[in-house]
Amino acid sequence: MTKRIVTVFALCAAFSASAVDLKLVPQGTKVVAEINIKAAAESETGKYLKQNMGDTLPGKNIFDNFTQQTGINVAKDVTSITFCGDGQKERENAGFVILNGQWDVAAVAAAFPKAKNFATREYGKYVIMNWDDNTTLYACLVNNSLAIMAASETVLKKALDTLDGKIPNIASDPAFVDFNPVAKKPFIIARVKDVNAMAANDQRAAAAQQVSTISLQVEEAVGGNGVNIDVDLGAISAEAAEQLATMLNGMQAMAQMQGANNPDLMALTKTLKITHAGQKVSIKLTLSPETIKQLATTVAAFGKGRNGAQGWPTPVVPPAFQ
């Protein structure tokens, strides 16, 4: 089994990639979000968090479990993680994850077969693996720097077929045309389209029904003093954009009123700027390394069952969106 996986790596190693290639994302995908782990870790903010939080960073246990199962060390081996999906909840239509980086062939080949109920089968020139971790997971190690994982074998095969050019991709889709993490090198870059269509049947998502597209970019602030977060909402109309901006400004004001009970909430909202023009709503926010550390501590507290949300307001949706 180990020899088989190593052979696949050796045959495919020449086709490595340094960042997500939209040519392997199937047409019909509505959500693409890439987390550039390398850029974040090498930033001043990333170094600060590592020095001041260490093993208490949220998600570390998940990454450690992943490393144990796959032999791929997320912190050391993975450059970026990209999530792709069509916004549907059904397992057979669930999204998939793309890993880019450079991992040790021997470590991966030795780890995978130890996973619970591990099995492999050939799919053309690829080898598809599956194992159990609460649910069945599927993966294909395309080479020693590109891996694709999914909760559905059908979805994984679709991604591989797209990679081979057998089915159309989203590289020329206008919604993702400016998705270029290699040039921009942000910590996070995301694009979502057809938001209103995905939220059409959800009565709790009235505000989302007024939004057609979402663009998110998180990058290091000038001088390395924290991060800048930019969110652009493309509304279905200029009127909807104005209503969204009004709602968001109201939520910001409410949060600031409660800042006396939660200094972190005040720090989070005081640099928040919400503007709108035409059908576009822009949300800009700058977070200092200290604020990010406190927010990460709160998230970690949630994971341990502690009440880390004390003093945080409950969002109120204006009547226009109910």
Backbone bond lengths (Angstrom), bond angles and torsions (degrees), N, CA, C in turn:
res aa  C-N    CA-C-N  psi(-1)  N-CA   C-N-CA  omega(-1)  CA-C   N-CA-C  phi
1 M - - - 1.460 - - 1.525 110.98 -
2 T 1.347 116.24 -47.56 1.461 120.83 179.43 1.516 110.66 -60.42
3 K 1.335 116.14 -43.86 1.458 120.57 -179.17 1.529 110.57 -61.42
4 R 1.315 116.48 -35.87 1.462 121.22 -178.33 1.528 111.08 -65.85
5 I 1.342 115.95 -43.73 1.459 120.06 179.91 1.523 110.44 -66.47
6 V 1.334 117.23 -42.89 1.459 120.95 179.02 1.524 110.77 -60.55
7 T 1.322 117.06 -39.73 1.461 121.26 178.93 1.521 111.46 -61.51
8 V 1.320 116.26 -43.03 1.466 120.23 177.86 1.518 110.36 -59.78
9 F 1.337 117.28 -43.90 1.461 121.57 178.69 1.528 110.41 -59.45
10 A 1.322 116.34 -46.36 1.454 120.59 -176.07 1.521 111.68 -62.71
11 L 1.323 116.83 -39.02 1.459 121.02 -178.82 1.520 112.46 -69.69
12 C 1.347 116.51 -30.26 1.465 120.26 -172.37 1.518 114.07 -104.41
13 A 1.321 119.33 -4.15 1.464 121.45 -170.71 1.523 113.29 -59.73
14 A 1.313 117.14 -26.15 1.462 119.97 -178.08 1.514 113.04 -69.05
15 F 1.315 117.29 -14.65 1.457 120.41 -175.06 1.524 111.71 -104.01
16 S 1.319 117.62 36.73 1.458 120.50 -177.67 1.513 111.22 -71.10
17 A 1.356 115.71 158.33 1.456 121.98 179.91 1.518 109.04 -134.23
18 S 1.347 116.89 146.42 1.458 120.70 -177.01 1.512 112.17 -96.21
19 A 1.311 119.22 -14.61 1.466 122.52 178.88 1.509 107.92 -155.54
20 V 1.310 115.50 168.30 1.452 119.19 -176.04 1.525 110.77 -60.18
21 D 1.314 116.14 137.05 1.458 122.73 177.46 1.519 107.53 -108.49
22 L 1.326 116.62 116.90 1.461 120.20 -177.50 1.524 112.20 -64.50
23 K 1.315 117.46 -10.81 1.454 120.06 177.83 1.528 112.35 -72.21
24 L 1.327 116.97 -10.78 1.466 118.06 175.88 1.528 111.59 -105.38
25 V 1.340 116.42 8.23 1.463 120.86 176.95 1.525 108.73 -99.59
26 P 1.321 118.90 119.10 1.468 122.21 -173.71 1.524 113.79 -63.31
27 Q 1.312 114.79 147.40 1.465 121.07 172.68 1.530 108.72 -59.79
28 G 1.318 115.95 140.30 1.452 120.26 -176.68 1.516 112.50 102.98
29 T 1.333 116.20 -12.05 1.462 120.63 176.20 1.522 109.39 -66.15
30 K 1.309 116.59 136.04 1.464 121.00 -177.78 1.526 113.12 -111.90
31 V 1.322 116.50 -18.19 1.463 120.76 -177.27 1.527 109.81 -130.32
32 V 1.337 116.43 125.58 1.461 121.84 173.29 1.525 107.44 -134.47
33 A 1.321 116.66 123.92 1.464 120.88 -179.64 1.519 109.39 -139.30
34 E 1.320 116.04 122.54 1.465 120.03 179.59 1.519 110.64 -111.92
35 I 1.330 116.02 132.14 1.460 122.86 173.50 1.525 107.26 -106.42
36 N 1.331 116.44 115.81 1.460 121.24 179.97 1.527 108.28 -89.28
37 I 1.314 115.81 92.09 1.462 121.32 -176.25 1.522 111.24 -63.23
38 K 1.314 116.50 -40.19 1.469 120.95 -178.08 1.526 110.77 -63.85
39 A 1.343 116.74 -46.52 1.465 120.20 -179.33 1.521 111.10 -62.80
40 A 1.332 116.20 -41.09 1.466 120.13 -179.86 1.528 111.04 -66.84
41 A 1.328 116.87 -43.47 1.465 120.83 -177.32 1.522 111.82 -66.32
42 E 1.333 116.64 -34.32 1.463 120.44 -177.36 1.522 113.21 -86.22
43 S 1.329 117.71 -6.22 1.461 121.28 179.57 1.528 110.28 -75.80
44 E 1.326 116.09 163.89 1.462 120.03 178.10 1.527 110.72 -63.28
45 T 1.329 116.07 -38.62 1.465 119.90 178.82 1.523 110.84 -65.81
46 G 1.328 116.35 -41.98 1.457 120.41 178.34 1.520 111.99 -61.19
47 K 1.323 116.40 -42.39 1.466 120.58 178.71 1.525 110.71 -64.91
48 Y 1.333 115.79 -38.96 1.467 120.50 179.09 1.531 110.69 -62.62
49 L 1.332 116.19 -46.03 1.462 120.25 -178.88 1.523 111.42 -64.83
50 K 1.315 116.74 -40.41 1.465 119.97 179.36 1.521 110.66 -63.86
51 Q 1.331 116.05 -41.16 1.456 120.66 -178.63 1.526 111.83 -69.44
52 N 1.344 116.52 -36.72 1.459 120.34 -172.96 1.527 114.77 -98.24
53 M 1.341 116.94 -14.15 1.463 119.26 -179.22 1.523 112.66 -119.54
54 G 1.320 116.62 -34.83 1.455 119.86 177.04 1.512 113.48 54.94
55 D 1.330 116.13 -123.67 1.464 121.81 -176.00 1.522 113.59 -74.05
56 T 1.339 117.82 -5.40 1.470 119.81 -179.23 1.525 112.39 -89.33
57 L 1.330 117.71 0.14 1.465 120.25 177.94 1.529 110.19 -59.72
58 P 1.348 118.09 135.22 1.470 120.85 178.98 1.528 111.32 -58.62
59 G 1.315 116.54 140.02 1.456 121.06 176.23 1.513 114.73 92.42
60 K 1.331 117.76 -8.07 1.460 119.51 -176.77 1.525 111.80 -60.18
61 N 1.327 117.34 -40.96 1.466 120.33 -179.85 1.524 111.53 -62.70
62 I 1.345 115.65 -37.43 1.466 120.01 178.42 1.520 109.99 -64.40
63 F 1.336 116.32 -44.95 1.459 120.59 -179.84 1.529 111.13 -65.05
64 D 1.333 116.42 -39.84 1.467 119.83 179.29 1.529 110.96 -63.26
65 N 1.325 116.89 -40.56 1.459 121.37 178.60 1.527 110.50 -65.43
66 F 1.334 115.65 -39.83 1.467 120.59 178.70 1.530 110.17 -63.27
67 T 1.327 116.63 -43.09 1.462 120.98 179.09 1.521 111.06 -61.54
68 Q 1.317 116.47 -41.80 1.462 121.07 179.94 1.526 111.27 -63.20
69 Q 1.328 116.83 -38.55 1.462 120.85 -177.32 1.521 112.61 -76.99
70 T 1.338 117.01 -37.87 1.465 120.76 -170.13 1.520 115.06 -110.44
71 G 1.332 117.64 -19.10 1.455 119.30 -175.00 1.514 112.70 81.71
72 I 1.332 117.25 -0.21 1.468 122.26 178.37 1.526 108.44 -96.81
73 N 1.320 116.70 115.72 1.460 121.92 179.51 1.527 108.46 -85.82
74 V 1.325 116.64 108.85 1.463 120.90 -174.91 1.521 111.44 -57.91
75 A 1.323 117.33 -43.79 1.463 120.83 -176.12 1.526 112.69 -68.45
76 K 1.334 117.44 -33.88 1.460 120.76 -174.83 1.525 113.66 -102.87
77 D 1.324 117.03 -34.32 1.467 120.77 -170.49 1.523 114.44 -98.61
78 V 1.325 117.39 -23.48 1.466 120.93 -171.39 1.524 111.16 -101.41
79 T 1.327 115.63 127.30 1.463 121.49 176.77 1.513 110.73 -84.16
80 S 1.326 116.26 -44.56 1.463 119.85 -178.39 1.521 111.08 -149.14
81 I 1.329 114.64 153.21 1.461 123.04 174.41 1.518 107.30 -122.68
82 T 1.323 117.02 127.77 1.461 121.23 -178.78 1.520 110.05 -121.46
83 F 1.322 115.41 129.34 1.461 122.00 178.18 1.527 108.63 -103.62
84 C 1.327 117.19 130.96 1.464 122.53 179.70 1.525 109.07 -130.28
85 G 1.318 116.82 141.82 1.455 119.06 178.77 1.507 112.03 -169.03
86 D 1.328 115.72 170.87 1.460 120.63 179.96 1.519 111.88 -109.54
87 G 1.322 116.64 11.76 1.454 120.27 174.79 1.510 115.42 81.12
88 Q 1.321 117.78 5.38 1.460 120.64 -179.84 1.522 110.25 -95.40
89 K 1.324 115.78 148.75 1.459 121.22 -175.98 1.519 113.04 -90.12
90 E 1.334 116.91 -19.73 1.456 118.95 -176.62 1.528 110.21 -64.09
91 R 1.321 116.35 139.98 1.461 121.44 -176.46 1.527 112.32 -58.17
92 E 1.343 116.72 -39.72 1.459 119.22 -177.25 1.522 112.54 -70.09
93 N 1.351 116.32 -14.16 1.460 120.20 178.00 1.526 111.79 -115.55
94 A 1.336 115.85 12.22 1.462 119.64 -177.65 1.522 110.19 -65.22
95 G 1.310 115.38 163.30 1.456 119.74 -178.57 1.519 112.86 -79.12
96 F 1.324 115.12 -171.09 1.455 120.56 179.01 1.521 109.32 -140.66
97 V 1.318 115.32 168.44 1.461 122.06 -176.48 1.519 109.35 -121.79
98 I 1.333 115.66 136.44 1.458 122.09 177.39 1.524 108.25 -111.23
99 L 1.320 116.62 127.82 1.461 121.44 175.23 1.518 109.27 -108.96
100 N 1.330 116.50 129.98 1.458 122.21 173.19 1.522 108.50 -119.20
101 G 1.318 116.41 141.73 1.459 119.32 178.96 1.512 111.08 167.56
102 Q 1.302 116.68 -141.59 1.462 122.25 177.82 1.521 107.41 -155.99
103 W 1.321 116.72 106.20 1.457 119.49 -176.44 1.519 111.55 -115.89
104 D 1.318 114.05 163.47 1.451 121.24 -177.56 1.526 110.32 -79.21
105 V 1.305 116.19 118.98 1.464 121.62 -176.23 1.527 111.84 -58.92
106 A 1.311 116.28 -46.21 1.464 119.95 -176.69 1.527 111.47 -64.79
107 A 1.336 116.54 -40.50 1.467 120.16 -179.23 1.519 111.12 -64.76
108 V 1.326 116.04 -42.07 1.461 120.43 -179.82 1.525 110.52 -67.92
109 A 1.326 115.86 -44.92 1.462 120.14 -178.82 1.525 111.80 -63.19
110 A 1.318 116.71 -30.29 1.462 120.37 -179.85 1.522 112.23 -81.32
111 A 1.342 117.12 -31.37 1.468 120.78 -174.52 1.522 113.15 -79.82
112 F 1.315 117.76 -46.51 1.457 121.12 -173.19 1.529 114.04 -54.48
113 P 1.338 119.31 -48.21 1.475 118.97 -176.95 1.523 114.11 -62.02
114 K 1.338 117.97 -14.86 1.462 121.22 179.63 1.525 112.20 -83.99
115 A 1.334 116.94 -10.89 1.463 120.41 -178.45 1.529 110.33 -66.51
116 K 1.309 116.23 154.85 1.462 122.21 -176.91 1.527 111.06 -63.05
117 N 1.322 116.83 129.09 1.473 123.79 177.97 1.526 111.97 54.97
118 F 1.327 116.29 39.23 1.462 121.05 -179.49 1.529 110.90 -66.80
119 A 1.337 116.16 137.73 1.469 121.22 177.88 1.525 109.04 -151.35
120 T 1.330 116.38 158.15 1.465 121.27 178.04 1.521 109.89 -135.49
121 R 1.320 114.68 157.97 1.458 121.27 172.11 1.520 107.93 -156.50
122 E 1.309 115.95 152.62 1.457 120.70 -178.58 1.524 110.56 -83.72
123 Y 1.325 114.39 144.68 1.465 121.34 174.06 1.519 106.50 -137.99
124 G 1.333 115.30 91.79 1.455 119.92 -173.40 1.519 109.64 64.40
125 K 1.317 117.00 -126.72 1.465 121.60 179.68 1.526 112.26 -85.47
126 Y 1.322 116.96 -1.00 1.464 121.35 -176.81 1.528 111.43 -103.36
127 V 1.320 115.23 163.59 1.459 122.30 171.49 1.521 107.68 -119.23
128 I 1.317 116.42 119.96 1.466 121.62 177.68 1.524 108.64 -95.28
129 M 1.318 115.51 131.82 1.461 121.48 178.97 1.521 109.37 -113.61
130 N 1.311 116.68 152.48 1.463 120.23 171.95 1.521 109.75 -143.82
131 W 1.312 115.70 151.90 1.461 122.61 178.93 1.517 107.99 -155.09
132 D 1.309 116.22 170.27 1.469 121.09 -177.32 1.521 111.16 -107.77
133 D 1.327 115.74 131.84 1.462 123.09 172.89 1.524 106.55 -146.14
134 N 1.329 116.73 81.34 1.471 124.06 -169.10 1.522 110.80 70.72
135 T 1.322 116.34 -42.32 1.462 121.82 174.45 1.523 107.48 -137.17
136 T 1.322 117.85 169.36 1.459 120.54 -179.72 1.522 110.32 -79.86
137 L 1.323 116.29 131.64 1.455 122.60 178.26 1.522 109.48 -117.13
138 Y 1.334 115.77 150.56 1.461 121.93 -178.67 1.523 109.11 -125.33
139 A 1.334 116.17 146.14 1.457 119.85 -179.21 1.513 110.61 -151.50
140 C 1.336 114.04 154.21 1.461 120.72 172.58 1.520 107.46 -136.41
141 L 1.330 116.28 122.06 1.455 121.24 175.61 1.523 106.99 -88.34
142 V 1.316 115.97 92.36 1.464 120.81 -175.83 1.520 110.08 -60.98
143 N 1.321 116.70 -41.33 1.458 123.06 174.50 1.521 108.27 -160.92
144 N 1.320 117.71 -167.91 1.465 118.51 -176.49 1.519 113.09 -83.50
145 S 1.333 117.48 14.66 1.463 119.98 175.27 1.522 112.41 -142.21
146 L 1.325 117.36 3.51 1.462 121.12 179.39 1.524 109.79 -140.69
147 A 1.325 115.46 123.87 1.463 121.33 177.29 1.516 109.07 -134.40
148 I 1.324 116.22 146.57 1.464 121.74 177.79 1.523 107.57 -124.97
149 M 1.329 116.51 132.61 1.456 121.52 -178.90 1.518 110.30 -131.97
150 A 1.333 116.12 148.23 1.463 120.54 -178.76 1.520 110.06 -156.10
151 A 1.323 114.98 164.49 1.466 120.81 175.76 1.518 110.45 -93.21
152 S 1.328 116.40 -0.33 1.463 121.92 -179.51 1.523 109.25 -133.92
153 E 1.322 116.78 128.66 1.461 120.34 177.91 1.520 110.72 -65.03
154 T 1.319 116.88 -35.49 1.467 121.04 178.77 1.520 111.02 -61.11
155 V 1.326 116.34 -44.44 1.464 121.02 179.75 1.524 110.40 -65.75
156 L 1.325 117.41 -41.17 1.460 120.93 178.87 1.523 110.85 -61.83
157 K 1.316 117.17 -44.33 1.467 120.82 179.01 1.526 110.98 -63.51
158 K 1.323 116.57 -36.17 1.462 120.63 178.67 1.526 110.61 -63.77
159 A 1.328 116.36 -39.99 1.462 120.46 177.91 1.528 110.79 -65.24
160 L 1.324 117.35 -40.86 1.463 121.27 178.61 1.524 111.10 -66.54
161 D 1.324 116.70 -39.40 1.466 120.43 177.25 1.524 110.70 -64.63
162 T 1.330 116.51 -35.94 1.463 120.50 177.43 1.519 109.99 -67.25
163 L 1.326 116.90 -41.91 1.461 121.75 177.39 1.519 111.12 -58.11
164 D 1.326 116.93 -37.01 1.466 121.81 -179.50 1.523 113.01 -83.42
165 G 1.334 117.66 -1.85 1.458 120.74 178.80 1.511 114.34 80.66
166 K 1.318 117.72 14.66 1.464 120.85 -178.96 1.522 112.40 -78.85
167 I 1.326 116.85 -26.08 1.462 121.23 176.99 1.527 108.39 -132.62
168 P 1.349 118.41 155.60 1.468 122.04 -175.69 1.526 112.95 -62.71
169 N 1.343 115.31 152.38 1.460 121.31 177.91 1.533 110.51 -116.07
170 I 1.332 116.51 -177.84 1.467 120.53 -175.99 1.528 112.92 -101.46
171 A 1.336 117.26 10.98 1.465 120.21 -175.03 1.526 112.90 -55.90
172 S 1.331 117.26 -31.51 1.467 120.46 -179.00 1.525 112.56 -104.14
173 D 1.327 117.58 8.89 1.462 121.42 178.98 1.527 109.12 -69.85
174 P 1.350 118.58 123.96 1.473 121.43 -178.70 1.524 113.51 -54.22
175 A 1.324 117.27 -30.36 1.467 120.40 -178.13 1.527 112.32 -68.09
176 F 1.341 116.97 -21.61 1.461 120.47 -176.95 1.527 112.39 -120.87
177 V 1.319 116.95 11.77 1.456 120.54 -172.68 1.527 112.54 -62.43
178 D 1.334 118.01 -29.68 1.468 120.19 -179.51 1.521 112.34 -99.83
179 F 1.313 116.24 15.76 1.467 120.87 179.05 1.516 107.80 -80.14
180 N 1.323 116.36 93.56 1.463 120.63 -176.30 1.523 110.35 -135.41
181 P 1.316 117.74 75.95 1.458 120.41 -177.34 1.520 114.06 -64.43
182 V 1.343 117.78 -23.16 1.460 120.10 -179.84 1.519 110.17 -67.68
183 A 1.345 116.63 -42.64 1.460 120.77 -178.91 1.522 111.97 -75.77
184 K 1.333 117.06 -41.14 1.466 120.73 -174.66 1.528 113.04 -84.87
185 K 1.321 116.72 -31.79 1.454 123.26 -179.84 1.531 113.65 50.65
186 P 1.319 118.32 46.41 1.467 119.47 174.26 1.521 110.04 -78.92
187 F 1.330 116.48 168.14 1.461 119.86 174.95 1.523 109.40 -70.94
188 I 1.332 115.09 -41.30 1.462 121.08 179.63 1.520 108.41 -137.72
189 I 1.309 116.34 135.51 1.456 121.61 172.57 1.525 107.09 -137.04
190 A 1.320 116.12 130.57 1.464 119.74 -176.08 1.518 110.69 -143.06
191 R 1.319 115.24 147.73 1.459 122.01 175.16 1.529 107.92 -136.77
192 V 1.323 115.74 135.66 1.466 121.50 176.85 1.517 107.76 -132.02
193 K 1.329 117.22 133.25 1.462 120.63 177.36 1.526 109.79 -122.62
194 D 1.313 114.94 164.32 1.474 121.62 179.03 1.526 111.76 56.02
195 V 1.335 116.04 39.38 1.463 120.54 -178.65 1.522 110.77 -60.50
196 N 1.331 116.11 -45.06 1.474 120.22 -178.23 1.522 111.72 -62.83
197 A 1.320 117.27 -35.95 1.465 120.18 178.91 1.527 110.82 -68.05
198 M 1.332 116.59 -39.82 1.464 120.03 179.91 1.526 111.67 -68.00
199 A 1.346 116.23 -28.42 1.466 120.61 -177.42 1.523 112.81 -96.80
200 A 1.322 116.71 3.11 1.469 121.05 -171.63 1.521 113.60 -57.12
201 N 1.315 118.09 -37.48 1.467 121.01 -174.96 1.528 113.62 -100.75
202 D 1.327 116.08 12.65 1.463 120.29 -179.44 1.525 109.32 -109.31
203 Q 1.313 116.42 107.57 1.458 120.79 -177.74 1.525 112.22 -65.02
204 R 1.322 117.35 -20.87 1.460 120.65 -179.77 1.521 111.99 -83.56
205 A 1.322 117.56 -6.06 1.465 121.15 -175.29 1.522 111.54 -113.69
206 A 1.339 115.37 44.08 1.467 119.65 -177.77 1.520 111.93 -59.93
207 A 1.340 117.27 -40.50 1.462 120.22 -179.79 1.525 110.79 -65.14
208 A 1.336 117.07 -41.62 1.462 121.08 -179.88 1.521 111.78 -63.71
209 Q 1.318 117.13 -26.20 1.461 120.91 178.55 1.522 112.09 -68.72
210 Q 1.330 116.67 -12.09 1.463 121.26 177.77 1.530 112.14 -96.01
211 V 1.342 116.49 1.50 1.466 122.00 -175.92 1.525 109.89 -114.95
212 S 1.325 116.62 133.46 1.465 120.10 177.87 1.526 112.08 -99.87
213 T 1.341 117.56 -36.68 1.464 120.86 -179.25 1.532 111.02 -137.88
214 I 1.323 114.87 153.54 1.464 121.42 174.51 1.526 108.23 -132.61
215 S 1.324 115.49 133.31 1.460 121.38 175.83 1.525 108.25 -124.86
216 L 1.319 117.12 129.57 1.463 121.95 -179.28 1.519 110.03 -129.32
217 Q 1.320 115.34 136.19 1.458 120.23 174.15 1.523 109.14 -142.47
218 V 1.325 116.12 129.22 1.460 122.63 177.68 1.521 107.36 -122.35
219 E 1.328 116.85 122.37 1.456 120.49 -178.43 1.524 110.35 -143.51
220 E 1.315 115.99 166.15 1.457 119.94 -178.02 1.519 110.65 -68.86
221 A 1.334 116.28 138.59 1.456 121.44 177.91 1.525 109.83 -71.39
222 V 1.320 115.84 160.09 1.460 120.96 179.59 1.525 109.53 -58.08
223 G 1.319 116.06 132.74 1.454 120.27 -179.57 1.508 113.82 81.62
224 G 1.333 116.93 2.95 1.457 120.42 178.89 1.505 114.25 74.08
225 N 1.341 116.58 15.54 1.465 120.29 -177.30 1.522 110.94 -90.62
226 G 1.324 116.77 69.71 1.457 120.78 179.09 1.513 112.93 95.03
227 V 1.321 115.84 -158.64 1.462 120.94 -177.59 1.525 110.93 -130.80
228 N 1.322 114.79 150.24 1.462 122.27 172.28 1.520 108.56 -102.69
229 I 1.321 116.49 133.57 1.461 122.21 177.75 1.520 108.27 -117.66
230 D 1.313 116.67 120.86 1.463 122.24 179.12 1.520 109.53 -119.09
231 V 1.326 115.79 123.87 1.461 121.81 177.58 1.519 108.47 -124.53
232 D 1.309 116.77 127.86 1.463 122.19 175.18 1.521 108.96 -116.57
233 L 1.328 115.96 125.76 1.458 121.87 176.42 1.517 108.63 -105.84
234 G 1.311 116.61 125.30 1.458 121.24 174.55 1.515 108.56 -95.05
235 A 1.329 117.01 107.45 1.466 121.19 -176.62 1.520 110.87 -81.62
236 I 1.325 115.90 164.08 1.468 120.41 -178.81 1.524 111.47 -76.33
237 S 1.341 117.24 -14.74 1.464 121.67 178.43 1.520 108.56 -161.30
238 A 1.328 116.21 165.03 1.460 120.62 177.64 1.527 110.62 -64.01
239 E 1.331 116.26 -36.89 1.463 120.42 178.59 1.527 110.67 -64.05
240 A 1.331 116.39 -42.11 1.463 120.47 178.76 1.525 110.69 -64.35
241 A 1.342 116.52 -37.80 1.462 120.35 178.55 1.522 110.91 -62.61
242 E 1.315 116.34 -42.18 1.464 120.58 178.99 1.530 110.82 -63.74
243 Q 1.332 116.69 -41.86 1.464 120.55 179.23 1.531 111.27 -65.93
244 L 1.332 116.25 -39.79 1.461 119.89 178.10 1.525 111.01 -63.20
245 A 1.337 116.14 -44.38 1.464 120.37 179.47 1.526 110.80 -62.16
246 T 1.327 116.38 -40.96 1.468 120.66 178.31 1.525 110.93 -62.47
247 M 1.328 116.25 -44.09 1.464 120.77 178.70 1.522 111.22 -61.49
248 L 1.326 116.67 -45.68 1.459 120.73 -177.72 1.522 111.88 -67.64
249 N 1.329 116.57 -39.74 1.464 119.67 176.85 1.524 110.86 -63.84
250 G 1.333 116.26 -36.80 1.460 120.40 177.25 1.514 111.98 -64.86
251 M 1.330 116.22 -41.28 1.463 120.18 178.22 1.525 110.83 -65.99
252 Q 1.348 116.22 -37.24 1.460 119.43 177.62 1.528 110.95 -64.00
253 A 1.339 116.57 -44.39 1.468 120.71 179.73 1.528 110.70 -61.84
254 M 1.324 116.22 -41.71 1.458 120.44 179.54 1.525 110.74 -63.95
255 A 1.323 116.11 -40.74 1.461 120.17 179.51 1.520 111.00 -64.47
256 Q 1.329 116.49 -39.99 1.460 119.59 -179.57 1.526 111.55 -68.71
257 M 1.328 116.57 -31.72 1.465 120.01 176.98 1.524 110.86 -64.01
258 Q 1.326 116.18 -30.70 1.457 120.46 -179.34 1.524 112.20 -91.90
259 G 1.331 115.68 5.46 1.459 120.06 -177.88 1.508 114.17 -61.49
260 A 1.346 117.00 -24.60 1.464 120.14 179.23 1.520 111.13 -63.49
261 N 1.335 116.48 -29.64 1.461 121.20 179.79 1.522 112.49 -90.51
262 N 1.309 115.73 -11.06 1.459 119.77 -176.18 1.526 109.66 -149.83
263 P 1.323 118.65 89.20 1.463 121.84 -179.76 1.523 112.88 -56.69
264 D 1.328 116.76 -32.83 1.461 119.82 -179.88 1.524 110.97 -67.00
265 L 1.328 115.78 -35.82 1.455 120.20 177.69 1.524 110.24 -65.57
266 M 1.321 116.57 -39.63 1.451 120.61 177.17 1.527 110.82 -63.42
267 A 1.334 116.03 -43.68 1.460 120.58 179.10 1.522 111.18 -63.23
268 L 1.332 115.60 -34.51 1.459 120.59 -178.84 1.522 111.95 -69.76
269 T 1.328 117.03 -35.04 1.467 120.60 -172.60 1.523 114.80 -99.69
270 K 1.337 117.83 -16.04 1.463 118.22 -172.81 1.525 113.24 -68.29
271 T 1.332 118.38 -25.04 1.467 120.42 178.18 1.526 112.33 -98.62
272 L 1.334 115.93 4.43 1.466 120.63 -178.04 1.528 110.76 -73.73
273 K 1.325 115.92 128.32 1.459 121.20 178.32 1.528 108.99 -124.80
274 I 1.328 115.43 125.12 1.466 121.27 -178.49 1.520 108.71 -120.49
275 T 1.313 116.86 121.75 1.463 121.88 179.19 1.520 109.22 -134.08
276 H 1.325 116.66 163.85 1.465 119.67 175.23 1.525 109.93 -146.48
277 A 1.309 114.54 149.02 1.461 122.03 177.74 1.517 107.32 -152.40
278 G 1.318 116.58 123.73 1.454 120.21 -176.89 1.514 110.24 61.76
279 Q 1.326 116.87 -125.71 1.465 121.31 -179.58 1.527 112.90 -97.40
280 K 1.319 116.89 11.84 1.463 120.73 -175.14 1.523 111.81 -112.25
281 V 1.327 115.77 132.86 1.462 122.62 173.19 1.526 107.38 -114.10
282 S 1.336 116.54 125.68 1.465 121.32 -178.95 1.523 110.26 -110.37
283 I 1.313 115.42 133.30 1.461 122.28 178.27 1.521 107.45 -123.53
284 K 1.322 116.54 119.98 1.461 121.22 -178.88 1.522 109.55 -124.24
285 L 1.320 115.00 138.18 1.457 120.41 -175.23 1.521 109.15 -149.54
286 T 1.325 116.31 138.11 1.461 121.84 174.75 1.522 108.89 -119.15
287 L 1.323 116.24 128.29 1.462 121.69 -179.89 1.525 109.67 -116.30
288 S 1.316 116.38 132.09 1.460 121.12 177.16 1.527 109.35 -77.01
289 P 1.330 117.66 160.06 1.467 119.63 177.28 1.526 112.25 -57.11
290 E 1.340 116.89 -36.81 1.457 120.79 -179.21 1.531 111.34 -65.91
291 T 1.350 116.16 -41.10 1.463 119.91 178.63 1.526 110.92 -65.87
292 I 1.328 116.13 -40.89 1.464 120.12 178.54 1.529 110.01 -62.25
293 K 1.317 116.70 -40.92 1.466 120.83 178.46 1.525 110.44 -60.38
294 Q 1.336 117.06 -44.22 1.451 119.88 -179.05 1.526 111.35 -66.49
295 L 1.335 116.81 -40.25 1.463 120.32 178.25 1.528 110.36 -64.18
296 A 1.334 116.04 -41.17 1.463 120.03 178.56 1.527 110.69 -64.15
297 T 1.322 116.50 -36.72 1.458 120.77 177.28 1.526 110.62 -64.24
298 T 1.337 116.06 -39.89 1.463 120.83 177.85 1.522 111.03 -63.66
299 V 1.342 115.80 -43.60 1.467 120.15 178.43 1.525 110.07 -61.23
300 A 1.329 116.40 -42.75 1.463 120.21 178.80 1.523 111.00 -62.61
301 A 1.341 116.46 -35.55 1.462 120.62 178.91 1.521 111.18 -65.59
302 F 1.344 116.64 -38.63 1.461 120.25 175.69 1.523 110.13 -58.00
303 G 1.334 115.27 -43.63 1.455 119.87 -177.80 1.514 113.32 -63.93
304 K 1.332 116.40 -24.15 1.463 120.64 179.99 1.516 112.09 -97.86
305 G 1.351 116.54 5.48 1.453 119.92 175.72 1.504 114.59 84.91
306 R 1.348 117.56 8.14 1.456 119.40 179.29 1.520 109.79 -86.86
307 N 1.309 116.38 158.81 1.463 121.36 -179.49 1.519 109.24 -83.26
308 G 1.327 115.48 82.78 1.457 119.14 -179.54 1.502 112.71 -88.21
309 A 1.339 118.21 -0.29 1.457 120.70 -174.49 1.521 112.53 -103.65
310 Q 1.314 117.97 10.48 1.457 120.12 -177.85 1.524 110.38 -61.09
311 G 1.313 116.33 129.58 1.451 120.48 179.73 1.511 114.30 93.48
312 W 1.339 117.72 -6.68 1.454 120.83 179.13 1.526 108.87 -86.87
313 P 1.338 117.54 138.11 1.463 120.48 -175.62 1.516 112.56 -76.84
314 T 1.316 115.97 154.55 1.455 121.71 172.78 1.522 108.27 -87.13
315 P 1.350 119.06 122.69 1.463 120.57 -177.90 1.522 111.72 -57.83
316 V 1.315 115.51 138.16 1.459 121.44 178.07 1.522 108.32 -115.98
317 V 1.312 116.87 125.57 1.459 121.91 -179.83 1.525 108.97 -93.16
318 P 1.331 118.28 122.57 1.463 121.20 179.56 1.523 111.67 -59.45
319 P 1.343 117.63 155.79 1.470 121.86 -178.73 1.520 113.45 -53.99
320 A 1.328 117.13 -31.50 1.466 120.16 -177.33 1.519 112.29 -61.72
321 F 1.355 116.76 -22.24 1.460 120.23 -176.86 1.518 112.47 -111.53
322 Q 1.317 117.11 8.44 1.459 120.36 178.90 1.521 111.05 -91.28
